[in-house]
Amino acid sequence: MLTNNVIIATIQETWLSPNVDMTFCDYNIVRKDRFRGRPHSGLAILIHKSIKFSNMPLNIPGGVEVVVIKLTEFNVAIISADSTDRALDQASLDALTSLRLPFVIGADLNAKHTNWNNSCCNSNGKTLDAYLKRGTYSIYILSGHTFALRSIQNNIHYRLFPLKLHYQR
């Protein structure tokens, strides 16, 4: 991560148990594990130790889980979000975008739609597409896969954005 000058990373599908200690050199980690007798899904945000931040509470009704931090120097929220087994709905999206400060969301909403390089649409994709058509928010779509397949049982979801935060210490 340091090679690519990553200062913040949102991670979905961590599949960690609460008793697993995960560390990355030079990064703080804020995470939310989902454990149903075994690891299930899960979220994390990795923040370079040079960045000051605080945790932010954000409750989402329905089928979206989140971890949220506020970057102290920039007054910007970073959200890592993951849809649960429930269908994505308007109320969840409204709550996800309800912060009263600028925000960036890195999410795995299990939303498939032909508008973002999928061959089919599912209900989450249709819900998200209708929400985006309001014109208030935009989506950054990658042309390739957002995961590195190591095996069928275990893959890592990732997304690298060409965004840079310029700051001075």
C-alpha positions in Angstrom: 0.0 0.0 0.0 2.8 2.4 0.7 4.3 1.7 -2.7 1.1 3.0 -4.3 0.9 5.9 -1.8 -2.4 4.8 -0.4 -3.4 6.9 2.5 -7.0 5.5 3.0 -8.5 2.2 1.9 -12.0 1.0 2.4 -12.4 -2.8 2.6 -15.5 -4.9 2.3 -15.8 -8.7 2.8 -13.1 -9.0 5.4 -14.5 -12.3 6.8 -12.6 -11.8 10.1 -13.4 -13.2 13.5 -13.5 -10.7 16.3 -10.6 -12.5 18.0 -8.3 -12.1 14.9 -5.9 -9.2 15.2 -5.2 -7.5 11.9 -2.4 -5.0 11.6 -0.8 -3.1 8.7 2.5 -1.3 9.3 2.0 2.5 9.3 -1.9 2.2 9.2 -4.6 2.5 11.8 -7.6 0.2 11.3 -11.2 0.7 12.1 -13.3 -2.4 11.5 -16.6 -4.0 12.0 -16.8 -7.8 12.0 -19.9 -9.8 11.3 -19.8 -13.1 13.1 -22.6 -15.7 12.9 -20.9 -18.6 14.5 -18.2 -18.1 11.9 -16.8 -15.1 10.1 -19.3 -13.5 7.7 -18.7 -10.4 5.5 -17.2 -7.5 7.6 -15.8 -4.1 7.0 -12.6 -2.1 7.6 -11.1 1.3 6.8 -7.3 1.6 6.8 -5.9 5.1 7.5 -2.3 6.1 7.2 -1.0 7.1 10.6 -0.2 10.6 9.4 -3.9 11.3 9.0 -5.9 12.4 12.0 -9.4 11.0 12.2 -12.3 10.1 14.5 -15.0 7.4 14.4 -18.4 8.6 13.4 -21.7 6.8 14.3 -24.1 6.2 11.5 -27.0 3.9 11.8 -28.5 2.5 8.6 -31.9 0.9 8.6 -32.4 -2.2 6.6 -29.7 -4.0 4.6 -26.5 -1.9 4.8 -23.7 -2.1 7.4 -21.2 0.7 7.6 -18.0 1.9 9.3 -17.5 5.6 9.1 -14.6 7.9 10.0 -14.2 11.7 9.8 -10.9 13.1 8.6 -10.2 15.8 11.1 -8.1 18.2 8.9 -10.4 18.0 5.9 -13.9 17.7 7.6 -14.7 14.8 5.2 -16.3 11.5 6.0 -15.0 8.2 4.6 -17.6 5.3 4.6 -17.0 1.6 4.1 -20.4 0.0 3.3 -21.6 -3.5 2.6 -25.1 -4.8 1.9 -26.3 -7.6 4.1 -28.6 -10.4 3.0 -31.5 -7.9 2.7 -32.5 -6.0 -0.4 -31.2 -2.5 -0.9 -33.9 0.1 -0.4 -34.5 3.8 -0.7 -34.4 4.4 3.1 -31.0 2.7 3.4 -29.5 4.9 0.6 -31.1 8.0 2.1 -29.5 7.2 5.5 -26.1 6.3 3.8 -26.0 9.8 2.2 -27.5 11.7 5.2 -24.2 13.1 6.6 -24.0 16.8 6.9 -20.5 17.0 5.5 -18.8 15.9 2.3 -18.2 12.1 2.0 -16.8 9.4 -0.1 -18.3 5.9 0.0 -16.4 2.7 -0.8 -19.1 0.0 -1.0 -20.0 -3.5 -2.0 -23.8 -3.2 -2.4 -24.1 -6.3 -4.5 -25.7 -4.1 -7.1 -25.5 -5.3 -10.7 -26.7 -3.2 -13.6 -25.9 -2.9 -17.3 -25.1 0.8 -16.7 -21.9 -0.2 -14.9 -20.4 -3.0 -17.0 -22.6 -5.9 -15.8 -24.3 -8.2 -18.3 -27.5 -8.2 -16.2 -29.4 -6.2 -13.6 -30.6 -7.3 -10.1 -33.0 -5.6 -7.7 -30.1 -3.8 -5.8 -28.7 -2.6 -9.1 -32.1 -1.2 -10.2 -32.6 0.5 -6.8 -29.1 2.1 -6.9 -29.5 3.1 -10.5 -32.8 4.9 -9.8 -31.2 6.6 -6.8 -28.3 7.8 -8.9 -30.6 9.2 -11.6 -31.7 11.9 -9.2 -28.5 13.5 -10.2 -27.2 14.3 -6.7 -24.5 11.6 -6.5 -22.3 9.9 -9.0 -20.6 6.5 -9.1 -17.1 5.7 -10.1 -17.1 2.5 -12.2 -14.1 0.4 -12.9 -13.9 -1.5 -16.1 -12.4 -4.6 -14.5 -13.0 -6.8 -11.5 -13.0 -5.4 -8.0 -11.6 -8.5 -6.4 -8.4 -10.5 -6.6 -9.4 -14.2 -6.8 -7.2 -16.4 -4.7 -9.6 -19.3 -4.5 -13.3 -19.8 -4.8 -13.7 -19.7 -1.0 -11.4 -16.7 -0.3 -11.2 -13.5 -2.3 -10.2 -9.9 -1.6 -12.3 -7.0 -2.8 -10.4 -3.9 -3.6 -11.0 -0.6 -5.4 -8.3 2.0 -6.2 -9.5 5.5 -7.0 -7.5 8.1 -8.8 -8.1 10.6 -6.0 -5.5 12.6 -4.2 -5.8 14.5 -0.9 -3.2 17.3 -0.8 -2.3 18.2 2.7 0.6 19.6 4.7 1.5 18.5 8.2 
